[in-house]
Amino acid sequence: MPGTVRRLVLLRHAKAEHAGGADELRRLTSLGVRQAGGVGAALRATGLIPERVLVSSALRTQETWTHVAAALADVPEPEVVLSDALYGAHPGEVVDHVTATDARVRTLLVVGHEPAMSGAAAHLAGSASAAHLAQVRAGLPTGSYAVLEVVGPWAELEPMGARLVDVVRPAWRD
């Protein structure tokens, strides 16, 4: 499997309520629910069906995954790992989670927060269009995701060792 192309999807959670209480308990807004469902439909349409999903323990990321998963209901269910460490993680910590992934996983989805998602994408992107690189450097809006291709095992992934192939932003905004 050393030459196998793997796909990494780094998804920022969908639109959440403004902070009123504890940040980690913020829920998705109705727009966020639509965004997350749209992400699931887009992943399905492009064949980006995750085999493993890493989800931050924050409520908004869990809800994002729930709505993404609902749009993927008739595909094989992925292994889902809820992680306290992804809440508040910096880009390097996100990459650490990615490189710890079993080499048998071909498509990995990480549902997390900014600036970690865009920062991890920029950190890993060794080749990309100027437009895609500019988008991740500017940050991912809610409900947006970056798609990277990785050749070889996750454990061997290094900075600038992936190809940033797409940045998908929702067509709907608030």
One Martini backbone bead per residue (centre of mass of N, CA, C, O) as a GRO file, in nm:
protein
  174
    1MET     BB    1   0.047   0.067   0.003
    2PRO     BB    2   0.258   0.301  -0.053
    3GLY     BB    3   0.113   0.418  -0.343
    4THR     BB    4  -0.137   0.504  -0.218
    5VAL     BB    5  -0.421   0.696  -0.247
    6ARG     BB    6  -0.518   0.943  -0.025
    7ARG     BB    7  -0.792   1.102   0.158
    8LEU     BB    8  -0.830   1.437   0.286
    9VAL     BB    9  -1.079   1.582   0.505
   10LEU     BB   10  -1.120   1.928   0.601
   11LEU     BB   11  -1.373   2.024   0.836
   12ARG     BB   12  -1.569   2.277   0.907
   13HIS     BB   13  -1.797   2.352   1.083
   14ALA     BB   14  -2.095   2.455   1.102
   15LYS     BB   15  -2.316   2.679   1.173
   16ALA     BB   16  -2.326   2.862   1.476
   17GLU     BB   17  -2.390   2.984   1.749
   18HIS     BB   18  -2.352   3.223   1.950
   19ALA     BB   19  -2.210   3.301   2.224
   20GLY     BB   20  -2.365   3.233   2.565
   21GLY     BB   21  -2.187   3.011   2.664
   22ALA     BB   22  -2.038   2.746   2.621
   23ASP     BB   23  -1.855   2.684   2.349
   24GLU     BB   24  -1.884   2.358   2.336
   25LEU     BB   25  -2.227   2.405   2.333
   26ARG     BB   26  -2.268   2.490   2.058
   27ARG     BB   27  -2.506   2.510   1.813
   28LEU     BB   28  -2.670   2.471   1.540
   29THR     BB   29  -2.808   2.619   1.294
   30SER     BB   30  -3.015   2.608   1.033
   31LEU     BB   31  -2.785   2.661   0.838
   32GLY     BB   32  -2.595   2.439   0.947
   33VAL     BB   33  -2.774   2.204   0.874
   34ARG     BB   34  -2.767   2.258   0.569
   35GLN     BB   35  -2.466   2.250   0.530
   36ALA     BB   36  -2.416   1.958   0.631
   37GLY     BB   37  -2.598   1.822   0.424
   38GLY     BB   38  -2.438   1.935   0.179
   39VAL     BB   39  -2.175   1.796   0.242
   40GLY     BB   40  -2.276   1.507   0.222
   41ALA     BB   41  -2.370   1.529  -0.074
   42ALA     BB   42  -2.091   1.611  -0.188
   43LEU     BB   43  -1.933   1.364  -0.099
   44ARG     BB   44  -2.102   1.164  -0.254
   45ALA     BB   45  -2.074   1.288  -0.546
   46THR     BB   46  -1.734   1.260  -0.516
   47GLY     BB   47  -1.652   0.994  -0.340
   48LEU     BB   48  -1.611   1.101  -0.023
   49ILE     BB   49  -1.596   0.826   0.162
   50PRO     BB   50  -1.556   0.761   0.476
   51GLU     BB   51  -1.379   0.536   0.704
   52ARG     BB   52  -1.287   0.783   0.881
   53VAL     BB   53  -1.375   0.984   1.181
   54LEU     BB   54  -1.282   1.296   1.314
   55VAL     BB   55  -1.419   1.442   1.619
   56SER     BB   56  -1.492   1.688   1.788
   57SER     BB   57  -1.639   1.741   2.111
   58ALA     BB   58  -1.803   1.949   2.010
   59LEU     BB   59  -2.125   1.997   1.939
   60ARG     BB   60  -2.104   2.122   1.645
   61THR     BB   61  -1.938   1.881   1.529
   62GLN     BB   62  -2.132   1.655   1.595
   63GLU     BB   63  -2.369   1.774   1.434
   64THR     BB   64  -2.233   1.784   1.168
   65TRP     BB   65  -2.185   1.481   1.140
   66THR     BB   66  -2.479   1.389   1.161
   67HIS     BB   67  -2.566   1.537   0.890
   68VAL     BB   68  -2.364   1.409   0.706
   69ALA     BB   69  -2.438   1.110   0.764
   70ALA     BB   70  -2.734   1.125   0.664
   71ALA     BB   71  -2.628   1.164   0.357
   72LEU     BB   72  -2.467   0.862   0.410
   73ALA     BB   73  -2.663   0.620   0.496
   74ASP     BB   74  -2.599   0.396   0.238
   75VAL     BB   75  -2.319   0.362   0.348
   76PRO     BB   76  -2.060   0.268   0.492
   77GLU     BB   77  -1.974   0.275   0.812
   78PRO     BB   78  -1.773   0.455   0.989
   79GLU     BB   79  -1.524   0.531   1.185
   80VAL     BB   80  -1.573   0.697   1.501
   81VAL     BB   81  -1.387   0.974   1.654
   82LEU     BB   82  -1.387   1.119   1.958
   83SER     BB   83  -1.215   1.444   2.033
   84ASP     BB   84  -1.079   1.653   2.264
   85ALA     BB   85  -0.809   1.737   2.110
   86LEU     BB   86  -0.960   1.896   1.868
   87TYR     BB   87  -1.032   2.092   2.078
   88GLY     BB   88  -0.807   2.349   2.029
   89ALA     BB   89  -0.637   2.278   1.806
   90HIS     BB   90  -0.362   2.271   1.622
   91PRO     BB   91  -0.237   2.189   1.323
   92GLY     BB   92  -0.026   1.981   1.432
   93GLU     BB   93  -0.238   1.808   1.586
   94VAL     BB   94  -0.397   1.724   1.344
   95VAL     BB   95  -0.165   1.582   1.199
   96ASP     BB   96  -0.117   1.372   1.421
   97HIS     BB   97  -0.391   1.230   1.376
   98VAL     BB   98  -0.343   1.153   1.086
   99THR     BB   99  -0.067   0.988   1.124
  100ALA     BB  100  -0.229   0.774   1.322
  101THR     BB  101  -0.353   0.640   1.090
  102ASP     BB  102  -0.449   0.381   0.935
  103ALA     BB  103  -0.337   0.257   0.628
  104ARG     BB  104  -0.624   0.135   0.535
  105VAL     BB  105  -0.713   0.418   0.511
  106ARG     BB  106  -0.835   0.619   0.238
  107THR     BB  107  -1.065   0.795   0.394
  108LEU     BB  108  -1.041   1.108   0.572
  109LEU     BB  109  -1.227   1.271   0.831
  110VAL     BB  110  -1.223   1.608   0.964
  111VAL     BB  111  -1.394   1.760   1.244
  112GLY     BB  112  -1.355   2.111   1.304
  113HIS     BB  113  -1.156   2.403   1.343
  114GLU     BB  114  -1.068   2.728   1.370
  115PRO     BB  115  -0.747   2.733   1.229
  116ALA     BB  116  -0.680   2.421   1.195
  117MET     BB  117  -0.786   2.332   0.917
  118SER     BB  118  -0.639   2.538   0.733
  119GLY     BB  119  -0.357   2.500   0.857
  120ALA     BB  120  -0.324   2.201   0.781
  121ALA     BB  121  -0.357   2.236   0.478
  122ALA     BB  122  -0.119   2.435   0.437
  123HIS     BB  123   0.101   2.247   0.567
  124LEU     BB  124   0.048   1.998   0.350
  125ALA     BB  125   0.072   2.174   0.092
  126GLY     BB  126   0.279   2.115  -0.189
  127SER     BB  127   0.032   2.121  -0.388
  128ALA     BB  128  -0.137   2.390  -0.570
  129SER     BB  129  -0.341   2.610  -0.635
  130ALA     BB  130  -0.350   2.938  -0.584
  131ALA     BB  131  -0.648   2.948  -0.499
  132HIS     BB  132  -0.648   2.724  -0.283
  133LEU     BB  133  -0.424   2.838  -0.106
  134ALA     BB  134  -0.562   3.110  -0.048
  135GLN     BB  135  -0.810   2.991   0.094
  136VAL     BB  136  -0.662   2.851   0.335
  137ARG     BB  137  -0.508   3.106   0.429
  138ALA     BB  138  -0.789   3.263   0.491
  139GLY     BB  139  -0.987   3.041   0.550
  140LEU     BB  140  -1.262   2.856   0.672
  141PRO     BB  141  -1.568   2.848   0.644
  142THR     BB  142  -1.845   2.742   0.727
  143GLY     BB  143  -1.887   2.432   0.572
  144SER     BB  144  -1.593   2.383   0.490
  145TYR     BB  145  -1.347   2.219   0.261
  146ALA     BB  146  -1.055   2.020   0.235
  147VAL     BB  147  -0.871   1.847  -0.029
  148LEU     BB  148  -0.641   1.576   0.003
  149GLU     BB  149  -0.355   1.414  -0.130
  150VAL     BB  150  -0.201   1.096  -0.044
  151VAL     BB  151   0.109   0.934  -0.074
  152GLY     BB  152   0.082   0.690   0.122
  153PRO     BB  153   0.119   0.671   0.436
  154TRP     BB  154   0.023   0.853   0.700
  155ALA     BB  155   0.291   0.825   0.873
  156GLU     BB  156   0.461   0.976   0.617
  157LEU     BB  157   0.351   1.246   0.658
  158GLU     BB  158   0.446   1.569   0.553
  159PRO     BB  159   0.530   1.862   0.502
  160MET     BB  160   0.421   1.915   0.188
  161GLY     BB  161   0.293   1.595   0.124
  162ALA     BB  162   0.048   1.719  -0.033
  163ARG     BB  163  -0.249   1.756  -0.235
  164LEU     BB  164  -0.440   2.029  -0.315
  165VAL     BB  165  -0.758   1.979  -0.488
  166ASP     BB  166  -0.972   2.122  -0.282
  167VAL     BB  167  -1.224   2.385  -0.218
  168VAL     BB  168  -1.524   2.385  -0.025
  169ARG     BB  169  -1.800   2.602  -0.050
  170PRO     BB  170  -2.079   2.722   0.036
  171ALA     BB  171  -2.353   2.866  -0.137
  172TRP     BB  172  -2.450   2.938   0.144
  173ARG     BB  173  -2.539   3.220   0.339
  174ASP     BB  174  -2.603   3.461   0.607
   0.00000   0.00000   0.00000
